[in-house]
């Protein structure tokens, strides 16, 4: 036991990740845990298990926070806390050193706007070069109209379109971070059917005619594509239209906010986006939901004042 308490904390953490996380979480999440491990080696290379007091832990968080924003520091804290609580359970650490930890962080960078309003979106879409062949401008249009995730849209094949029923099936993603190939969706709720408008049906039925049934529509050759490449194309479209520059993920936010402002229920928006629960949708679009609630209050007051 004494020996275990003299083990370096970062070595315990590395072992903990291997035992509890490897194979149980998605590779993207695993990469975050490994990154946390690298930071531990950098920040506390010689700290032993028995030396991990509240002060030592807080000092490490403070050092990390000097180079990271508050939210990133919070994530770092959560990724380590799991391992520490297990170590406390095993009696390797006497008391939970993470209790009452204070999370600090650098002032966040100037945040880019997350989404466009309806007028800005229409202006931007009108500057797209929608050619007779598939190109990235078509990709931008489709994401704006469906709110799909980047990896979901990359994985679309002609087989996923059901033009007769105006439906699009989302049941896979494209492994763009790891050299291509199909992967499962983010979670079970992400497998869904999205209704598409008749205009999109007409455009895409013409566009993908004769393309191989099971090949991704937007990818050619090796299937290697970077998020930044498509974001740059979208950036240029935003600049041409003189609207705020947003990312492809920002188009997903734009899609959701337009639906919410149009009065579509949170439950329907959550289903369309493939969120695991309405809570995710509510958290992400809280500011819009609050704006809508203010409109509701006005509406309620107007109805009630007519009841005299």
C-alpha positions, 0 to 999 in steps of 0.5 A: 500500500505504502508503495502505491501511495508513492507512485507518481500521480500522472502514472496512476492517471495513465493506468486509470485511462487505460483500464477504465476509458480505453475502448469504452469511449469514442476515439475523439474523447479518448484523445482529450483524456490523453491530452489531459495526461500530457498536461499532468506530466508537464505540470506535476511531473514529480508529484506522488499520490500521497502528496496530492493535497487540496493545495497541490491540486488547486495549484495545478489547476491554477497553472493550467488556467493560466494558458486556458479559458475557464470552460477548458479548465473545467473540462480538465478538472472533470477529466482528472476528478474521476481518477482521483475519486477512484484513488480515494475509494482505493485508499491511495489518497486520504481525502478528496483533494478536488473538493471545493476546487476553484476554477479559473481561466483566461478571459475568453477570446472575442467569440465569433457570432454563432449563427445568422438571422434569416435575412443574413442567411438568405443573403449569404445563400444567394451568393453561392455558386450552385453549379451543375455538378456537386461542389462545396457550395451545395454542401453549405446549402444542404447543411443550412436547410437540414442542420446536419453535423459536418461529419453527417453531411460528409457521409451522405450517399445517394441512397440516403435520399428518399425524394418521393417522401421528401426524406433524408436518412442520417445513419452514419458519419464520415471519419474526416479526422482519421483518414476517411471511412464511415463511422456510426453516428454520435449516439443512437438519437442521431440516427434519424430521418429529416424532412426536406423541402420540395425545392431541395428535392428538385435540386438534389434529385437532378444533382445526384442522378447517376452517382454511385448509390453508396459513395459519399456525394461530396467526397472524391478520391481518397475521401480526405477533407478538412473542416477548415477547407469547407469553413474557408469556402463558407467564410468567403461566401459570408464575406461576399454577402457582407454578413458575419462570418460563421462556421459550418457548425454555425450553420447548424445553429442558424438552422435551429434558431430559425426553426425556434423563431418560426415557432417550431417546438423544442421537441421537434427541433431536438429530433431534427438535430439528433440531440439525445434529449431536449435538455441539450437543445434547451441548454444550447439555445437558451438565449433564443428560448428566453427571447421567445418566452418574452414574446409569449408573455406579451401575447398572454398579456394581450389575450388577458387584457381582452378579457374584461 
